């Protein structure tokens, strides 16, 4: 990969060097790579486990099945949340079989062992029939790290993973103005997919695909390289600021009428798009002014948002597999998680959160209108069965299966990336460092930074 020049705009403050490691197909196809990830990658990062909205009372439980692991998060009497492996220490049976539950005691369905919310064994059959005496009060579920940020609950397997807000940096500070704490998850979708989890991560680490995979976005999101800002942080996360409420600079949308998409966005804030014929780029500023003027009366709190946050899209990509895409009226969570045994499969998840606007009963989601209430639309499907995961997500997933098939070809010799795909290059070099413990062979067209 040539990293010396290019049209992409990288932040002068937040940029990172890359080595040019070869990105070969085995990391997408081999069981050895999958096992390396299970052993070294997944225990070393924080995982988004669920929503605090599902943990209101003591004994409320969220289950998060992740690959071959299963984690339960339980609300405690003091209001905190603890996380445990979802396994009975007696004979290894899974304890909680549903995604959410509420119970004063976690009860194993095999022999009836019972645990309280703190993970302590409180009741067993035949308590005096143990060599060491009654195990109640002495035996505990295996606890792991658990922490919350905004409306979310996270867990981590290893004790030495950095504290959550430190690990998330710089996003807690950068997203503070959105006041996500009380946002409502309206959309909760997931699907089984026939491709490796990293294929979609690569996709979310670049915007090179937007003109071909998402052409309709070009009328109201400016995906032109000179105006798109890429940031890469030392801890492995990265982000992309993309100008919203402005048509792409790749085509001439300035001299004519305001195009569809941007037209409706202007009208939604009382702006007459016809007045902007020949100067469509000025619509963005008009929307900023309209939101400042009318936002509060419509129930939105824009007081702590910058002008950029009012109209642009902040695409936050957390290493290794979590994406948060922010706009002032919607937060999208996009994630791929590994299959338990097959490197050519994964689970894709798509959540959408919305601010709790007083008097608003319905919101527009990527799969249609829905009530503004927790998990108004919730479903699990198989990608390709005709059930939508959101029109943009459907487009992203459309390349997954064919790319997985192509990666198995003898004709594929390794990725050949553009300068703007530098975030993909660094993502895989970080994977090499964690999973392999060393770089791979350098790509033939790699350059020095």
C-alpha positions in Angstrom: 0.0 0.0 0.0 1.4 3.4 -0.9 1.1 5.5 2.2 3.1 8.5 1.0 0.5 10.4 -1.0 -3.2 10.4 -1.9 -6.4 12.3 -2.1 -7.7 11.1 1.3 -7.7 13.7 4.1 -6.1 12.3 7.3 -6.1 14.3 10.5 -2.8 15.9 11.2 -3.4 15.3 14.9 -4.8 11.8 14.8 -2.9 9.7 12.3 -0.9 6.6 12.8 1.9 4.9 10.8 1.4 1.6 9.0 4.0 -1.0 8.0 2.4 -2.4 4.9 1.8 -6.0 6.1 0.3 -8.3 3.5 -3.4 -8.9 4.1 -3.9 -12.5 2.9 -7.0 -14.7 2.7 -6.2 -17.1 5.5 -7.3 -14.6 8.2 -10.8 -14.8 6.7 -10.9 -18.5 5.9 -8.7 -20.6 8.3 -9.7 -22.2 11.6 -6.2 -21.5 12.9 -6.8 -17.8 12.6 -10.2 -18.2 14.2 -8.7 -20.1 17.1 -6.0 -17.4 17.5 -8.7 -14.8 17.8 -10.6 -16.7 20.4 -7.5 -17.2 22.4 -5.9 -13.8 22.2 -8.2 -11.2 20.6 -11.6 -11.5 22.1 -10.5 -11.8 25.8 -8.4 -8.6 25.4 -11.2 -6.1 24.5 -14.4 -4.8 25.9 -17.7 -6.1 24.4 -21.0 -4.3 24.2 -23.3 -6.6 26.1 -26.7 -4.8 26.1 -28.8 -1.9 27.2 -29.3 -0.6 30.8 -33.0 -0.2 29.9 -33.2 -4.0 30.3 -31.7 -3.8 33.8 -34.1 -1.8 35.9 -34.6 -3.9 39.0 -32.4 -6.2 41.1 -32.3 -9.6 39.5 -32.9 -8.3 36.0 -30.6 -10.3 33.6 -29.2 -9.8 30.1 -27.6 -12.7 28.2 -25.1 -12.1 25.5 -24.1 -15.1 23.5 -20.7 -14.3 21.8 -19.2 -17.0 19.6 -18.8 -20.1 21.8 -19.1 -18.0 25.1 -22.2 -16.9 26.9 -22.2 -14.0 29.3 -24.9 -12.9 31.8 -25.1 -9.3 33.2 -27.2 -9.0 36.4 -28.5 -5.9 38.2 -27.4 -5.7 41.8 -29.2 -4.4 44.9 -26.9 -1.4 45.0 -27.8 -0.4 41.4 -24.5 -1.7 39.9 -24.2 -4.4 37.3 -22.1 -7.6 37.5 -21.2 -10.0 34.7 -20.5 -13.7 34.8 -19.9 -16.6 32.5 -23.2 -18.2 31.8 -22.2 -21.6 33.1 -23.0 -23.6 36.2 -19.8 -24.6 38.2 -21.4 -27.9 39.1 -21.3 -29.7 35.7 -21.0 -26.9 33.1 -24.6 -26.5 32.1 -25.7 -23.2 30.7 -27.8 -21.3 33.2 -29.8 -18.6 31.4 -31.4 -19.6 28.1 -33.2 -16.5 27.1 -31.9 -13.0 26.1 -33.5 -11.2 29.0 -34.9 -12.4 32.3 -35.9 -11.2 35.8 -35.5 -13.6 38.7 -34.4 -13.4 42.4 -32.3 -16.5 41.8 -30.5 -17.9 38.7 -31.5 -21.6 38.7 -29.7 -24.3 36.8 -32.2 -26.5 34.9 -30.1 -29.6 35.3 -29.9 -30.2 39.1 -31.5 -27.1 40.5 -28.5 -25.3 41.9 -29.5 -21.7 42.7 -27.4 -18.5 42.7 -28.3 -15.0 43.9 -27.7 -11.8 41.9 -24.2 -11.5 43.2 -23.3 -14.9 41.7 -23.2 -16.8 45.1 -24.5 -20.3 45.4 -27.5 -20.1 47.9 -29.3 -23.4 47.5 -28.5 -27.0 46.3 -30.1 -30.4 46.5 -28.7 -32.6 49.3 -26.3 -30.0 50.7 -24.8 -32.4 53.2 -23.7 -34.8 50.4 -20.5 -33.0 49.5 -17.0 -34.1 50.6 -16.2 -30.5 51.7 -19.5 -29.9 53.4 -22.4 -27.6 52.3 -21.1 -25.6 49.3 -23.7 -22.8 49.7 -22.0 -19.4 50.3 -18.7 -20.8 49.2 -19.2 -21.4 45.5 -19.6 -18.5 43.0 -20.2 -18.0 39.4 -17.1 -16.9 37.5 -17.2 -13.1 37.5 -15.7 -10.9 34.8 -15.3 -7.2 34.3 -18.5 -5.2 33.8 -19.0 -1.5 33.3 -21.5 1.0 31.9 -21.2 4.0 29.6 -24.2 6.0 28.4 -27.1 3.7 28.0 -24.9 0.7 27.4 -23.5 -2.3 29.4 -20.1 -3.7 28.5 -18.1 -6.7 29.7 -14.5 -8.0 29.3 -13.0 -11.4 29.9 -9.5 -10.4 31.0 -8.9 -8.6 34.2 -6.1 -6.5 32.7 -8.2 -4.8 30.0 -8.0 -1.0 30.6 -11.0 0.6 32.4 -13.9 1.1 30.0 -13.9 4.8 29.6 -10.1 4.8 29.1 -10.5 1.9 26.5 -13.3 3.8 24.7 -11.3 7.0 24.4 -11.7 9.5 22.8 -15.3 8.7 22.1 -16.9 9.4 25.6 -15.6 12.9 25.3 -16.2 13.4 21.6 -19.8 12.1 21.9 -20.7 13.9 25.2 -22.7 16.6 23.4 -25.3 14.1 22.1 -26.3 13.2 25.7 -26.9 9.5 24.8 -27.7 8.4 28.4 -31.5 8.3 27.9 -31.7 7.4 24.2 -34.0 4.6 23.4 -33.1 1.5 21.4 -36.0 1.2 19.0 -34.4 -1.2 16.5 -32.7 -4.4 17.6 -31.9 -6.6 14.6 -29.4 -9.4 14.1 -28.8 -12.0 11.4 -26.6 -15.1 10.7 -24.3 -14.4 7.7 -22.2 -16.5 5.4 -18.9 -14.6 5.7 -16.1 -13.9 8.1 -16.7 -11.2 10.7 -13.8 -9.1 9.4 -15.3 -8.6 5.9 -17.8 -6.1 7.2 -15.3 -4.6 9.6 -13.1 -3.9 6.6 -16.1 -2.3 4.9 -16.8 0.0 7.9 -13.1 1.0 7.9 -13.4 2.7 4.5 -15.8 4.9 2.5 -14.3 3.9 -0.9 -17.4 1.7 -1.5 -20.0 4.5 -1.0 -20.3 5.5 -4.7 -20.9 1.9 -5.8 -22.7 0.3 -2.9 -24.7 3.3 -1.6 -25.1 5.6 -4.6 -28.4 7.1 -3.3 -26.6 8.6 -0.3 -24.6 10.9 -2.5 -27.5 13.4 -2.8 -27.4 14.3 0.9 -24.0 13.0 2.2 -20.8 14.5 0.8 -18.5 11.5 0.4 -15.9 13.4 -1.5 -12.4 12.7 -0.3 -11.2 16.3 0.1 -13.9 17.0 2.6 -14.0 13.7 4.5 -11.8 13.6 7.6 -10.2 10.3 8.8 -8.8 10.0 12.3 -6.8 7.1 13.7 -6.0 6.9 17.4 -3.1 5.2 19.2 -5.4 2.7 21.0 -6.6 1.2 17.7 -9.9 2.9 17.3 -10.6 5.3 14.4 -13.3 7.6 13.0 -14.6 9.4 10.0 -16.3 12.7 9.8 -18.5 12.9 6.7 -20.3 16.2 5.8 -24.1 15.8 5.9 -26.9 17.9 4.4 -24.7 18.5 1.4 -24.5 16.5 -1.8 -21.3 14.8 -2.9 -18.6 16.8 -4.5 -17.9 13.8 -6.8 -20.7 15.1 -9.1 -22.0 18.5 -10.0 -25.0 18.9 -7.7 -24.3 22.6 -7.1 -25.5 24.3 -10.2 -29.0 22.7 -10.5 -31.9 22.0 -8.2 -31.5 20.6 -4.7 -31.4 16.9 -5.2 -33.8 14.3 -3.6 -32.8 13.4 -0.1 -31.3 16.8 0.6 -34.6 18.3 -0.7 -36.6 16.5 2.0 -34.0 17.2 4.7 -34.3 20.9 4.0 -38.1 20.8 4.0 -38.2 19.0 7.3 -36.8 22.1 8.9 -39.0 24.6 7.2 -36.5 25.5 4.4 -37.7 26.0 0.9 -35.3 24.0 -1.3 -36.3 25.9 -4.4 -34.6 29.0 -3.1 -31.3 27.1 -3.2 -31.2 26.3 -6.9 -27.6 26.7 -8.1 -26.2 26.9 -4.5 -27.1 23.6 -3.0 -24.1 23.5 -0.8 -25.6 26.4 1.3 -28.4 24.1 2.5 -26.2 22.7 5.2 -25.7 26.1 6.9 -29.4 26.8 6.6 -30.2 23.6 8.4 -27.8 24.4 11.1 -29.5 27.8 11.7 -33.0 26.2 11.6 -32.0 23.6 14.1 -30.6 26.2 16.4 -33.8 28.2 16.1 -36.4 25.5 16.2 -34.8 22.5 17.8 -35.9 23.2 21.4 -39.5 23.8 20.4 -39.6 20.5 18.6 -38.3 18.7 21.7 -34.6 18.2 20.7 -31.8 19.2 23.0 -29.1 20.5 20.7 -27.6 22.9 23.3 -24.3 20.9 23.8 -23.8 19.9 20.2 -21.4 21.7 17.9 -22.6 22.9 14.5 -20.7 20.0 12.9 -22.6 17.5 15.2 -25.9 19.1 14.1 -25.6 18.1 10.5 -22.7 15.8 9.9 -22.1 12.1 10.4 -19.5 10.9 12.9 -18.6 7.3 12.1 -16.8 5.8 15.1 -15.0 2.4 14.5 -13.9 0.7 17.7 -11.3 -2.0 17.5 -12.0 -4.7 16.7 -15.7 -5.1 15.8 -17.9 -2.3 17.0 -19.2 0.7 15.1 -21.1 3.7 16.4 -22.5 6.0 13.7 -23.8 9.3 15.2 -26.2 11.9 13.9 -28.1 14.3 16.1 -31.4 12.3 15.9 -30.1 8.8 15.6 -27.3 6.5 16.9 -26.6 3.3 14.9 -24.7 0.4 16.4 -23.3 -1.9 13.8 -21.3 -5.0 14.8 -20.1 -8.4 13.5 -19.4 -11.2 15.9 -17.6 -14.5 15.2 -19.4 -17.8 14.6 -18.6 -20.4 17.3 -16.9 -22.8 14.9 -16.9 -21.7 11.3 -14.6 -18.9 10.1 -16.8 -18.4 7.0 -19.8 -17.3 9.1 -20.6 -14.5 11.6 -23.5 -12.8 13.3 -24.4 -9.2 12.2 -26.1 -6.9 14.6 -27.8 -3.6 13.9 -29.3 -1.4 16.6 -30.8 2.1 16.3 -31.2 4.5 19.2 -33.3 7.7 19.2 -33.5 10.6 21.7 -36.6 10.6 23.9 -38.4 13.6 22.4 -41.5 14.6 24.4 -44.7 14.1 22.5 -43.0 12.0 19.8 -44.7 8.7 19.4 -43.1 7.4 16.3 -39.7 7.5 14.6 -38.4 6.6 11.2 -36.0 3.7 11.3 -34.0 2.0 8.5 -36.8 -0.6 8.2 -39.7 1.8 8.3 -41.7 3.7 11.0 -41.8 2.3 14.5 -43.1 3.4 17.9 -40.6 5.3 20.0 -40.2 2.6 22.6 -37.6 0.1 23.7 -37.0 -2.7 21.1 -40.2 -1.8 19.2 -38.7 -3.8 16.3 -36.7 -6.8 17.4 -35.9 -9.9 15.3 -33.2 -12.4 14.3 -33.0 -13.6 10.8 -30.7 -15.2 8.2 -29.2 -12.8 5.8 -30.6 -13.4 2.3 -34.0 -14.6 3.5 -35.7 -11.4 2.4 -35.9 -9.9 5.9 -34.3 -6.4 5.9 -31.7 -5.3 8.3 -32.0 -1.7 7.1 -31.6 -0.5 3.5 -28.0 0.7 3.9 -27.0 -2.4 6.0 -28.6 -4.7 3.4 -26.3 -3.0 0.8 -23.2 -3.5 2.9 -24.0 -7.1 3.6 -24.7 -7.7 -0.1 -20.9 -8.0 -0.8 -20.2 -10.3 2.1 -20.9 -13.7 0.7 -19.4 -13.1 -2.7 -16.2 -11.6 -1.1 -15.9 -14.7 1.1 -16.2 -16.9 -1.9 -13.6 -14.9 -3.8 -11.2 -15.0 -0.9 -11.1 -18.8 -1.3 -9.7 -18.4 -4.8 -6.1 -19.3 -5.7 -6.3 -16.1 -7.8 -6.5 -13.8 -4.8 -2.9 -12.9 -3.8 -3.6 -10.3 -1.0 -5.4 -6.9 -0.7 -4.2 -4.0 -2.8 -5.4 -0.9 -1.0 -5.9 2.7 -1.8 -4.5 5.5 0.4 -8.0 6.2 1.7 -8.2 2.5 3.0 -5.3 3.0 5.4 -7.6 2.3 8.3 -8.1 -1.2 6.9 -4.3 -1.6 6.7 -3.9 -0.6 10.3 -6.8 -2.7 11.5 -5.1 -5.8 10.1 -1.7 -4.9 11.4 -3.2 -4.5 14.9 -4.8 -8.0 14.4 -1.4 -9.4 13.4 0.2 -7.9 16.6 -2.5 -9.4 18.9 -3.3 -12.7 17.2 0.1 -13.6 15.6 2.4 -11.6 17.9 4.3 -10.3 14.8 3.8 -8.6 11.4 3.2 -10.6 8.3 5.2 -10.3 5.0 5.1 -6.8 3.6 2.9 -6.1 0.6 4.8 -5.6 -2.7 3.5 -2.1 -3.1 4.0 -1.0 0.5 5.7 2.3 1.1 7.5 4.0 3.9 5.7 6.7 6.0 
